[in-house]
Amino acid sequence: MDPALIPTAINIPQLLRQHKLSPRKSLGQNFLIDPAALEKVIDAADIEMADEVLEIGSGLGSLTRYLAMSAARVVSVEIDRRLFNILEDVLANVKNVHLVQGDILKISPPDLMEKDGYLVIANIPYYITSAIIRHLLEAEIKPRTMVLTIQKEVARRICAQPGDLSLLALSVQVFGKPTIAAHIPAGAFYPPPKVDSAVIRIDLYPLPLIPADQIETFFRLAKAGFGQKRKMLRRSLTTGLSLPFAQIEQLLQESMIDPTRRAETLSMDEWKLLTANYIQGTNN
């Protein structure tokens, strides 16, 4: 970003004190305030002036103002009612930002965005990352890229390869390819979290790697497989799906998966075949 265009920093601590507010831990409120870190997020997104951006977690508008200078239109969603009036004042003179107060998981994306191919930028608690991705990707209007600021260790988990996969990694990688674009130290936030963060970029596939009509079953199998992570698949799937041991053994053998393997070792192709065979078996 051109240095001449960088907005004057918002004094977040002072603004909160002025309104007798404090950050809410329950909402994962750690406000990104360092200008260099804000620029890292913008750089990771590769925003073009014609782009539309959906920002999730506006906070008090620090990143929103950077987005407004980089994109044609920004729709910014903030769940915390306490912050919303302040946010409206902070962004009063920014004409290409549309503010929405509400929970992104309860808002239909077509009510916010006009067409496919928009960008998602979010500073969100990791535990709703998968839910937000599914919510956006299963809507009629879909984004092309997501840029998320999350805890560094969680970012590493999301980008893991077979052998070290988690349910979170699988639930992201079924929709797109994640990469770590930047690292952000804890001191770049107010209040500073206990751990450093990372910016991950998820380039989304035109279609999920698992057919849309099989996604629910895929997640059911994956949750069962990872439900007892230290157990072999034949045991964790038997328990998680409440099916006979012999039936699970047969399912795994038909899917060319060694029943003694563990969930974290399976590739996406193996999960895809396992899902298809499970559906076929239940329909027979």
N, C-alpha and C positions, 0 to 999 in steps of 0.2 A: 504493500500500500504506500502511496506517495506520502512522505512525512508531513507535507503541508495539509493533507486531508485528515490526519489523525485527530479524532475529537479530544477535547479537553477531558481529562479523567474526572469521573464522578467520585466524590468523596463518600463512599458507601457507609463507613462507620458513622460519620457525622450525620448523614441523612437519616440513618436508623435512629440515632440518639435524638435527633430533632423531633421525630414522630413517636418517640418512646416505644420503639420496637426492638426486638432482638431476633436473630435468625432461629428458625425452627429446625431442630434436629430431625424431627419426624418427617420433614419434607426434604431432608438432605440439603439444606440451604447453606452452601459455602459459595459465596459470591466471587466470581473471577474478576479481579480488579487490576491486575498488572497489565499495562499496555502491551508489553512484549508477548505475553501469553495470549492476549486477545488477538493479536496479529497472527499468532501461530494457528489459531482456530480458523481465521479467515483464509490464510494461505492453504490450509489443508483442504478446504472446500472447493478451491478453484472456481470461485463465483464469477460469473460474467454479468455485464450490466443488464442483459435481457432476462436474467434468471428471476424466478420467484422462489422465495425462501420461507419455510415454516420453521420458526424458532419455538422450541419447547422449553419452558422455564426461563421466562424473561428476566426474572429477578427484579433489579432496579434499572435495567436498561443499558448496562455497560456494553455488552456485546451487541445489543439491538442497534445501537447507533452506528457501530462499525458495519453491520449488515446492511443498514439503510443506505450507506454510502457506496456499497459494492453491488447492490442488486436493484432490479426494477421495482420490486414489491416485496415487503416482508409482512407475514402474518405471524404475530407473536402471542403465544398462549402462556398465561400465568395462572397457576392454581390458587395461589394465596391471595384471598380477598384483601388482606391487610396491606399488601404492597401495591394493589392495583391503582388506587387514587394517586399515589406518589409516582408510579410509573407513567400515568397519564400526564402528570405535570412535567416530568423529566423529558418526555417525548412530544410535548405539545407542539413544537415547531417542526417536527419531522413528519413530512406529509406523505411519505410512501410506506408508512408503517400502520398496519391495522391491528389494534390490540384486542385480545379476547380473554376474558376471565373465565376459567373453567378447567376441568380435568380432561386432558387430551384423550384419555381412554374412553370418555363418555361423549366425545364429539366426533361426528362423522367427517372424515377427511374431505369429501366433496362439498361439505358446508364451509370449508376453509379455503381450499385451493381450487383453481379454475381448470387446470389441465394436468395431464401426466408430465413427468420429467422435472418436477420441482426438487429443491434441495431441502434436507432436514438438518438443522443444527440444534444440538441439545446438550445441556449440562444437567444430567439427571442421575438419580440414585441407580446403581447397577441393578437392583432387584426388580426394576420395572423395565429394563432394557428390552428383554425378550417380548414382553407384553406389548410395548409400544411398537416394536418392529412388526409384529404380527398384525396389530391393529391397522397400521398404515399400509402394509403390503397386501392385506386381504380386502382392501377397499377398492372401489371402482377406479378411483384416481390414485395413481401410485408415484412415489418419488423415484429418482434415479440414483441418488447418493444420500447417505446419512453420515454426518460427522458428529461424534459423541465425545464429550469430555467425561471420563470416568476414572475410577481408581486404577493405578498402574497395574497392579496384580490382576485385576479383573480384565483389563485390556489384554494382558498376556494370555489369560485363560480363554478369552473369546477367539484369539488368533491361533490357538494351539492346533497341532496336527494329530492325526490318528496315532494312538499310543498314549496320548496325554489329553484326550478330549474330555469335556464335561457336558452336562446337559445344556448349560448356557451357550457354550461354543457351538454345539450342534444346532441349537435353536436360532442362532444368528447365521451360521454358515449354510443352512438350507436355503436362505433367502439371498445371500450375497457374499462377496469376498472381503473379509476384513483385513486391514493393515494398520499398524501403528504409525501415525504420521508425525507425532511430536510428543515430547515429554514436558510436563508442567510441574514445577516444584510446589510443595504445599504452601510455601510463603506467598504464592501468587493469588491466594484466595483469602477472603475474609468471611468468617473466621478461618484460620488455616486448619485444614483437616489433619488427622494424625499420619496420613500417608501421602506420598506423591501421586500425581495423576498422569494420565496419558490421553492424547487425542487419537481416537481411532476413526478411520474412514472406511465405510462399508459401501462398496460399489455393488449395487443390487442387480441381480440377474433379471432378464425380461420376465421369466417365469421361475417359480421355486424349483429346486432340484427334485423335490417330491411332488407328484401331481397334486393339484389343488384339492381334488376330491379324496385324497389319501392323507392329507396333512394331519387331520385330527387323530387318525390311527397311528401315524408316524410318531406323533408326540406322546400318545398313550404308551407305545412300545418303548420309546426312549426313556420316559419317566420310570417305567417298570425296570428297564435295564440298569439305569443309574440309581434306582431306589436302594440297592444294596451294593454299593460300588466295589467293595472288596470281594464280593461273591462272583463265582463263575456265572456266565449268562444263563445257563440252564437252570440255575437256582434262583437268580434274581427275577427272571421272566416268569418262572413257575409261581413264585410268591406274588409278584406284582400284578400278574394277569389272572391269578386264581384259576389256573388251568392245570391239568394232570402233567406230571413230570414227563411221561412218555410222549405226550403231544408236543411239548416244547422241544424235546430232543429231536423229534421228527421234523419240526419246523426249521430248526437250525441246520439239520443235515440237508434238507431240501434247499436251503439257502446257501449251502456250501460254506457254512460257518462252524468252526470247531466249537462244540458246546462248552468246552472248558475255558474259552476266552472270556475276557471281561469287556464290559460295555465301552470303556475308553479306548479300546484298540480297534474298534470297527470304523471303517471308512464310510463316507456318505453313500457310496455305491452299494455297500453291504447293507446299510440301513434301508436303502431304497428297495433292494431285493427282498429283504426280510419283511418289510411292510406289505409289499405286493403279495408275497406268499401267504402271509397271515390273513390278508383280506380274502384271498382265494380259498383258503382253508375254511374260513368261517362261513363263506357263501355256499360251500358244497354240502 
